[in-house]
Each structure stands twice: as structure tokens, then as C-alpha cells.
Amino acid sequence: MTPIDRAELRSAIYGTLALAFHGADPREVLHRAGRLGRTARAIGECALADALETWAKLAQGESVESVTQDFHDLFLVPSDKYVTPHESAYADRPSDPGVGGLKTMNGVVAAAVQRFYRRVGLAIAPDYTESPDFAGLEMACMEYLCALEARHPSCEDRERADANRSAQSMFLEEHLVRWIPSLCRRMTEVAETRFHVGLARATAAIVEAEEKASDVRS
């Protein structure tokens, strides 16, 4: 496995998570998860492989309609099953007034995430309606950063590659690691489909594996 292979794999994995959090067709998402799991296992990324393959197997046979309704309940309509898929609702930072509730959405945390996107050059479509700290968009940011790593390996431009790896580590440590595990725990408590329970478990496991790998690289 080359560094480029691993970066491409990681980009595809984060892209698959982004699709799931944006409500893409669950059949396509699971197909991608299973394929990426097999690829990860073939190159020795066992933690990533386990997370993806378990999710793909767990959710087999569920109807698109049930998954779509569950997505609607979990991510779109505030109710007893709504998990608030935004970092602002989970971030534990004393400097952020109102942290821990809906009143912080689109506030300090979201603004910090937006500034990060601008700094790394992530372009967001003008008609995109979610706030910057939406789980799906944060996964898409990591997809983008990993894709940049694959396109600009250190053997060609070490300074640019080092800056990219630093940005990935920063986003993991300052954003994903701080709230994604809590979101995923909440999802496993209230989700009514195996697809979204599996998504939660896979996402938590992948973020944990990425954090450990980032510690090793640093």
C-alpha cells in the first residue's frame, strides 16, 4: 500500500459517510461501504475494514422507505428522535455561549468551521442549505483533504503535503473527535433502522481509527 493508495481510500470512505449523512440512496451507500471495506482489508486497514463491512452486512434487506423515514426523523425534523446533527449542539467549549443546545447552531462553532473550510479551499455550493458544522459537510471536508493528499504526495511537494496532513489532524482533533462520538451514541439510542445504527457505529469506529493513526503520524 502506498501513501497515495491510503489517501484515496480514506477520501472514498469519508465520501461514503458524507453521502449517508446527506440522505443518499442507502443501496448505493451500502454497496460503496462493502466495496471499500474489502479494499481496506486487502491493504491491511483492518479497523476501517471491520467498520465498513459490519455496517454493510448489518443493514442488508431493509427497505429504502424505512431508511428514508428514519433519516427524516433523525436529521430533519425536531422531535424526540431528532439527534441534532450539528457540531454546535455537542461542542463543549466554555467560550461558546449556549453550548449544548440548538441556540448555538450557526453561532461560534459553525463560524469556526466555516473559517477552516475557507482556509483549506473547500468550496461549498451557493445553494447548499445546511450549516457549516453539519455532520455530512464535515465528513465531506475530510473527503476533500484526503483527496488533496492523494493528488499532492510528499514526494512531489513536501511543504504542501505537510500542510495538508496538519490540516487533517487539526480538523480531526478540534472538530470530529470532540463531537462525532456523542452524535453516534445518540443515533444508536434512537435510530429505528439497522442502516442508521450501522452508520453510527461505523462513523464512530472510523473517527477513532483515524485519531489513532493521526497520533502515530504526528
C-alpha positions as CSV (number, residue, x, y, z in Angstrom):
1,M,0.0,0.0,0.0
2,T,1.4,3.4,-1.0
3,P,0.6,6.7,0.8
4,I,-1.5,7.7,-2.2
5,D,-3.5,4.4,-2.1
6,R,-4.3,5.1,1.6
7,A,-5.2,8.7,1.0
8,E,-7.6,7.7,-1.9
9,L,-9.2,5.0,0.3
10,R,-9.7,7.4,3.2
11,S,-11.2,10.0,0.8
12,A,-13.6,7.5,-0.5
13,I,-14.6,6.3,3.0
14,Y,-15.3,9.9,4.2
15,G,-17.2,10.5,0.9
16,T,-19.4,7.5,1.7
17,L,-20.1,8.8,5.2
18,A,-20.9,12.2,3.7
19,L,-23.4,10.6,1.3
20,A,-25.1,8.7,4.2
21,F,-25.5,11.8,6.3
22,H,-26.9,13.7,3.4
23,G,-29.6,11.0,2.8
24,A,-28.3,9.4,-0.4
25,D,-29.8,6.2,-1.6
26,P,-29.0,3.6,1.1
27,R,-28.5,0.9,-1.5
28,E,-25.7,2.8,-3.2
29,V,-24.2,3.8,0.2
30,L,-24.1,0.2,1.4
31,H,-22.6,-1.0,-1.9
32,R,-19.8,1.5,-1.6
33,A,-19.3,0.6,2.1
34,G,-18.9,-3.1,1.3
35,R,-16.6,-2.5,-1.6
36,L,-14.4,-0.1,0.4
37,G,-14.4,-2.5,3.3
38,R,-13.0,-5.2,1.1
39,T,-10.4,-2.8,-0.3
40,A,-9.4,-1.7,3.2
41,R,-8.9,-5.3,4.3
42,A,-6.8,-6.1,1.3
43,I,-4.3,-3.4,2.1
44,G,-4.2,-4.2,5.9
45,E,-6.5,-1.4,7.2
46,C,-8.4,-3.8,9.5
47,A,-10.1,-1.3,11.7
48,L,-11.6,0.6,8.7
49,A,-12.5,-2.7,7.1
50,D,-14.3,-4.0,10.1
51,A,-16.3,-0.8,10.5
52,L,-17.4,-0.8,6.9
53,E,-18.1,-4.5,6.4
54,T,-20.1,-4.8,9.6
55,W,-22.3,-1.8,8.5
56,A,-22.9,-3.2,5.1
57,K,-23.8,-6.7,6.4
58,L,-26.0,-5.3,9.3
59,A,-28.2,-3.2,7.1
60,Q,-28.9,-5.8,4.3
61,G,-32.5,-6.2,3.4
62,E,-34.0,-3.0,4.8
63,S,-36.4,-1.1,2.6
64,V,-35.5,2.2,1.2
65,E,-38.7,3.7,2.5
66,S,-37.9,2.7,6.1
67,V,-34.4,4.1,5.9
68,T,-35.7,7.3,4.3
69,Q,-38.3,7.8,7.0
70,D,-35.7,7.2,9.7
71,F,-33.3,9.7,8.1
72,H,-36.1,12.2,8.1
73,D,-36.8,11.6,11.8
74,L,-33.2,11.6,12.9
75,F,-31.8,14.6,10.9
76,L,-34.6,16.8,9.6
77,V,-37.5,17.3,12.0
78,P,-37.0,18.2,15.6
79,S,-38.8,15.6,17.7
80,D,-38.0,13.0,20.3
81,K,-35.8,11.2,17.8
82,Y,-34.1,14.2,16.3
83,V,-30.3,13.9,17.0
84,T,-29.3,17.5,16.0
85,P,-26.5,16.5,13.5
86,H,-24.5,19.7,14.1
87,E,-21.3,20.2,16.0
88,S,-22.7,23.3,17.7
89,A,-25.2,21.3,19.7
90,Y,-22.5,19.0,21.1
91,A,-19.3,21.1,21.4
92,D,-18.1,21.6,25.0
93,R,-16.3,24.9,24.9
94,P,-16.7,27.4,27.7
95,S,-16.1,30.3,25.2
96,D,-19.2,29.4,23.3
97,P,-22.3,30.8,24.9
98,G,-25.2,28.4,25.0
99,V,-23.1,25.4,24.1
100,G,-25.1,22.1,24.2
101,G,-28.3,23.2,22.7
102,L,-30.0,24.3,19.5
103,K,-29.5,28.0,20.3
104,T,-25.8,27.7,19.4
105,M,-26.4,26.5,15.8
106,N,-24.9,28.8,13.2
107,G,-23.0,30.5,16.0
108,V,-19.4,30.5,17.2
109,V,-18.7,26.8,16.4
110,A,-20.2,27.0,12.9
111,A,-18.3,30.2,12.2
112,A,-15.0,28.5,13.2
113,V,-15.8,25.5,10.9
114,Q,-16.6,27.9,8.1
115,R,-13.3,29.7,8.5
116,F,-11.5,26.4,8.4
117,Y,-13.2,25.5,5.1
118,R,-12.2,28.8,3.6
119,R,-8.6,28.4,4.7
120,V,-8.2,25.0,3.1
121,G,-10.0,26.0,0.0
122,L,-13.2,23.8,0.3
123,A,-15.8,25.3,-1.9
124,I,-19.5,25.0,-0.9
125,A,-22.3,25.3,-3.4
126,P,-24.2,28.6,-3.1
127,D,-27.5,26.7,-2.9
128,Y,-26.3,24.4,-0.1
129,T,-28.7,24.8,2.8
130,E,-27.1,23.0,5.8
131,S,-24.9,24.9,8.3
132,P,-21.1,24.6,8.1
133,D,-21.0,22.3,11.1
134,F,-23.4,19.7,9.7
135,A,-22.0,16.2,10.1
136,G,-22.3,15.4,6.5
137,L,-20.4,18.5,5.4
138,E,-17.6,17.9,8.0
139,M,-17.2,14.4,6.5
140,A,-17.1,16.0,3.0
141,C,-14.3,18.3,4.3
142,M,-12.2,15.3,5.3
143,E,-13.0,13.6,1.9
144,Y,-11.7,16.8,0.2
145,L,-8.5,16.9,2.3
146,C,-7.7,13.3,1.8
147,A,-8.2,13.7,-2.0
148,L,-5.8,16.6,-1.9
149,E,-3.2,14.4,-0.1
150,A,-3.6,11.8,-2.9
151,R,-3.1,14.4,-5.6
152,H,-0.1,16.1,-4.0
153,P,2.0,13.5,-2.3
154,S,5.0,14.5,-0.2
155,C,7.4,13.1,-2.9
156,E,6.3,15.9,-5.2
157,D,5.7,18.8,-2.8
158,R,6.7,18.2,0.8
159,E,5.6,21.6,2.1
160,R,2.2,21.3,0.6
161,A,1.8,17.7,1.8
162,D,2.8,18.6,5.3
163,A,0.3,21.5,5.4
164,N,-2.4,19.2,4.3
165,R,-1.7,16.5,6.9
166,S,-1.6,19.2,9.5
167,A,-5.0,20.4,8.4
168,Q,-6.4,16.9,8.6
169,S,-5.0,16.4,12.1
170,M,-6.4,19.7,13.2
171,F,-9.8,19.1,11.9
172,L,-10.0,15.7,13.5
173,E,-8.8,16.9,16.9
174,E,-10.6,20.2,17.0
175,H,-13.8,19.1,15.5
176,L,-14.7,15.5,14.6
177,V,-13.2,13.9,17.7
178,R,-14.9,16.4,20.0
179,W,-18.5,15.6,19.0
180,I,-18.9,12.8,16.5
181,P,-18.8,10.1,19.2
182,S,-21.6,11.8,21.1
183,L,-23.7,12.1,18.0
184,C,-23.2,8.5,17.2
185,R,-24.1,7.3,20.6
186,R,-27.3,9.3,20.4
187,M,-28.1,7.8,17.0
188,T,-27.7,4.3,18.2
189,E,-30.1,5.0,21.0
190,V,-33.0,6.4,18.8
191,A,-32.5,5.1,15.3
192,E,-35.1,2.6,14.1
193,T,-33.2,1.1,11.2
194,R,-30.1,-1.0,11.1
195,F,-28.8,1.3,8.4
196,H,-28.5,4.3,10.7
197,V,-27.4,2.2,13.7
198,G,-24.7,0.8,11.4
199,L,-23.8,4.3,10.1
200,A,-23.4,5.5,13.7
201,R,-21.2,2.6,14.7
202,A,-19.1,2.8,11.5
203,T,-18.6,6.5,11.8
204,A,-17.6,6.3,15.5
205,A,-15.1,3.5,14.7
206,I,-13.7,5.3,11.7
207,V,-13.1,8.5,13.6
208,E,-11.5,6.6,16.4
209,A,-9.2,4.7,14.0
210,E,-8.3,8.0,12.3
211,E,-7.5,9.7,15.6
212,K,-5.1,6.8,16.5
213,A,-3.5,6.9,13.0
214,S,-3.1,10.7,13.3
215,D,-1.3,10.3,16.6
216,V,1.1,7.8,15.1
217,R,1.8,10.0,12.1
218,S,2.5,13.0,14.3
